Amino acid sequence: MQKAKVFNSGNNQALQLPKEFQLRGREVYIKKMGNCIVVIPEDDPWRNVEESAARFTDNVFEEGRRQLPLQEREPLD
């Protein structure tokens, strides 16, 4: 795992990313998850999801899904 520099820029904080982590474009989406901050490129926000889904093998549910049965509910009016 690599480190990045954190510094203040006016009233904001900024990160100085190592060269191999640099992003295209001028803006990103950010999300705080626990004590982590996720940075998602604005130009292709779904790329990470698509790449992650491609890592699943065909036998990911080889033993079947352990899905709960559907609940019986009153219909909406």
Residue pairs with C-beta under 8 A, 6 or more apart in sequence:
2 18
2 21
4 15
4 16
4 17
4 18
4 21
5 15
5 16
6 13
6 14
6 15
6 16
7 13
7 14
7 16
8 14
17 23
23 39
23 41
24 41
24 43
25 41
25 42
25 43
27 42
28 39
28 40
28 41
28 42
29 39
29 40
29 41
29 42
29 45
30 37
30 38
30 39
30 40
31 37
31 38
31 40
32 38
40 48
41 47
